[in-house]
């Protein structure tokens, strides 16, 4: 998660290692983070 925030995104390798639940959590966190700017 820290890598995603630091680098501002995911690459295909990262997504391939994640479960659908993890992907959903990341999407929600990124949406929240964007709203805080």
C-alpha positions as CSV (number, residue, x, y, z in Angstrom):
1,X,0.0,0.0,0.0
2,X,2.8,2.4,0.8
3,X,4.3,1.7,-2.6
4,X,1.0,2.5,-4.3
5,X,0.7,5.9,-2.5
6,X,4.4,6.7,-3.0
7,X,4.4,5.8,-6.7
8,X,0.9,6.9,-7.5
9,X,-0.3,3.6,-9.1
10,X,-0.1,-0.1,-9.6
11,X,1.6,-2.0,-12.3
12,X,0.3,-5.3,-13.8
13,X,2.6,-7.4,-11.5
14,X,1.2,-5.7,-8.4
15,X,-2.4,-6.3,-9.5
16,X,-1.7,-9.9,-10.4
17,X,-0.6,-10.6,-6.8
18,X,-3.7,-9.0,-5.2
19,X,-7.0,-10.7,-4.3
20,X,-10.2,-9.0,-5.5
21,X,-10.8,-7.9,-2.0
22,X,-7.4,-6.2,-1.8
23,X,-8.0,-4.4,-5.1
24,X,-11.3,-3.1,-3.8
25,X,-9.7,-1.8,-0.6
26,X,-7.0,-0.1,-2.6
27,X,-9.6,1.6,-4.9
28,X,-11.5,2.9,-1.8
29,X,-8.3,4.2,-0.2
30,X,-7.2,5.9,-3.4
31,X,-10.6,7.5,-3.8
32,X,-10.5,8.7,-0.2
33,X,-6.9,10.0,-0.7
34,X,-7.9,12.0,-3.8
35,X,-10.8,13.6,-2.0
36,X,-8.4,14.9,0.7
37,X,-6.3,16.9,-1.7
